[in-house]
Amino acid sequence: MRSGFTLLLIVTFSLWHCAAPKEKIPPVPTMTTTGNKIVIYQMMTRLFGNVKTLNRPYGTLEENGVGKFEDIDNKALMGIKELGVSHVWYTGVIEHAVLTDYTSFGIPLDDADVVKGRAGSPYSIKDYYDVNPDLAVDVKNRMMEFERLVKRTHDQDLKVLIDFVPNHVARAYHSDSKPDEIKDFGETDDKSKAFDPNNNFYYLPGQSFQVPKGYNSLGNESFPTKDGKFDENPAKATGDDQFTATPSVNNWFEAAKLNYGVDYLNNRSGHFNPVPDTWNKMRDILVYWTGKNVDGFRCDMAEMVPVEFWHWVIPQVKAVNPDIIFIAEIYNPQQYRNYIDNGRFDFLYDKVQLYDTLRLLINNQASTTWIHGIQRSMAGINHNMVHFLENHDEQRIASPAFIGDPWKALPGMVVSATIDKGPIMIYFGQEVGEPGAGAEGFGGDDGRTTVFDYWGVPEHQKWVNGKKYDGGLLSDEQKALRQAYGDILTLAKNNLAISQGDYLDLTEHNIGMKFCSDRIISFARVNGDEKIIVIASFNLKPEHIKIQLTSDVVSAFKLTSAGKYVGRDLLRSGADIGLASDYSFEIDVPPFSSFILKIK
C-alpha cells in the first residue's frame, strides 16, 4: 500500500447552459435507469470466510482454517452487493481431491502424490455430483448447505456462478454421489486402446503412471499416502495433453485428460458421430447443476474441449433454463468468434488482449493507442468479453510482481469496466488491496492467493472482521479504495451508455493532434440520451491535456451547438468543466487518475 491517495474523478456532463446556477451534487447520486451489465465477484469459497491467521506454509485445515458455505451469510452477501455486484462466482464448489481425511464420511482418502497442496486444486475434480466437504459445517449435509447458499444469494438479488471443469478430472476420480443409472467415467472404457471414441480417457497401454521425480505436495512433512507412487496402469494422458506416463512436475500430472472424441495422436481427427459417451455424461452433469438453481457456469479451459461439443450441449442446457449463462476461459483470440458463433458461449475471457495490455500500461510498458486496435479486432463481439484485472490465475495488483500499489491500477479498472457492454469481474480482496504475499505452500511466493492450500487472506480478513463483514479492521485508505471500486462498478452496471451503449474512440485523434501523450486513453460511449466520455491516465506525472470530440462523436451525441455544456462530477468531487466552441475541453490530469464524463 502507498501512503498517498490517487485522485479518482468521475465527471458528468449535462445539457445545462454555462450560466445556469450550480446545484449541490450528492456524494453518490441515485441512477434513475438501470442497465444490464454483469458485474462478477469471484471468490475462492474456501478462503472467503476463513478468519484464522496462523498461515503456516502447507498448514493443515485445523492449523490454517477453512471458510464454509455457512460463512457466506446475508451480511457478507450484502457487503458484496454494495460493490455493485450482480453475480457471485463461487470458485471450488464441486468436490475435488483434498488431503484432509473424510473417510469417516465414506469419502476415500486422496493420494498425496497426485494432489497439489494440502487443500488441492479446485480444478482437479473428484466427483462431479458432489460438493467439496471442506466447505461444509456438517459434512453429511454438505449439499444441503450449498443449496442454502444458493437461496441466500438469490434472496439478495444476486446470481450464482460455479465452475464447470470439462477438460480433465482428478486421477482418482470416482463419483459416490451420482444417480444410480449413470455410469462413472472410465467404467466401461476399453483400456487396451490408446484411443476409442467411446472411451472417457486416453490411455498409454503397457505403461504405468510415474509420479514426477522430486514432487512433494506437503513440504517436509510425512503423510500416510506419500510414498512416491500412484497405482495407475495403464497410465492416462495428463490434463494438459501430455501423452506420457512420466510427466514433469510442471505438467498437470495430477489430472487425467477426458476424451471428447478427438484422436490427438492421429492428426487430431474428430469422431463425433455417433455422439461420444463423454458428451452425454457431461450434459447430464450440467443439467444436474442447473437443477440446483445455479445461474451460470464458468467453463475451465473451454478451448481444450472441441467446439462441436459446446455447440451440441449449450442449447440442451438452455432448454432447461433459458437464462443460464456460459463463460469460457479461453486464451486464443483466433478462436474467439468460433467459440461464440459455433460454440454458442455467452461470454469469453479477454485476458490475452485487454488484460495483458492494461497490465503493461500500468507498468509503463505500452501505449494507450493499442487499446483501440483491440476494440477494432473484436468488432461485433466486444459485448461478449469478460474484462478483469485479477482472478485466481493472475498475480495480485498489490503484489510487487504486478505493480505493488493498488491505486495505480484504478485507471485500468475504469477502462475494463466502461469500454464495452460485456461483464466486468473482480477477485475477492482486490477491492482492499490484498497483495497475495507469502509462500503459502505448493504455489510458493508467486504474488497470487493460493488455490492449493489452506490459508487466511490477511487484507481481506480485515474487511471480514471476525465475520461481521463490516470492514472494521480496514485502514482509511483501504476503505477509500473499496469505495472507489464500488463507485466504478455501480456506475458501470447502472449507466445505460456503459451497460448498453456504443463505443467510439477518441485516443487516436487527440494523441495525433498532440493534445495529450500516449499515456492517456479517451473514448466515448453512447446510448440514446446517455452520453459518456472516459479518460484514464497511466502517466507517472501530472499532465495538462486537451480532449477534442471527433465529428463522429459529436454526431453520435447529437450535439447541436458548442460552448453551452457544463460538466459535473458524478461521484465525489463536484468539479465543473465546460466544452469550448470546437467541442473540446482542457483538464489537469493527476498521475494514474480517471474521469468519466457524461453528456446528456
Buried (B, 14 or more C-beta within 10 A) or exposed (E): BEEEEBBBBBBBBBBBEEEEEEEEBEEBEEBEEEBEBBBBBBBBBBBBBBEBEEBBBBBBBEEBBBBBBBBBBEEBBEBBBEBBBBBBBBBBBBBBBBBBEBEEEEBBBBBBBBBBBBBBBBBBBBBBBBBBBBBBEEBEEBBEBBBBBBEBBBEBEBBBBBBBBBBBBBBBBBBEBBEEEBEBBBEEBEBEEBBBBBBBBBBBEEBBBBBBEEBBBBBEEEBEBBEEEBEBEBBBBBBBBBBBBBBEEEBBBBBBBBBBBBBBEEEEEBBBEEBBBBBBBBBBBBBBBBEBBBBBBBBBBBBBBBBBBBBBBBEEBBEEBEEBBBBBBBBEBEBBBBBBBEBBBBBBBBBBBBBBBBBBBBEEEBBBBBBBBBBEEBEEBBBBBBBBBBBBEBBBBBBEBBBBBBBBBBBBBBBBBBBBBBBBBBBBBBBBBBBBBBBBBBBEEBBBBBBBBBBBBBBBBBBBBEBEBEBEBBBEBBBBBBBBBBBBBBBBBBBBBBBBBEBBBBBBBBBEEEBBBBBBBBBBBBBEEBBBBBBBBBBEEEBEBBBBBBEEBBEBBEBEEBEBBBBBBBBBBBBBBBBEEEBBBEBEBBBBBBBBBBBE
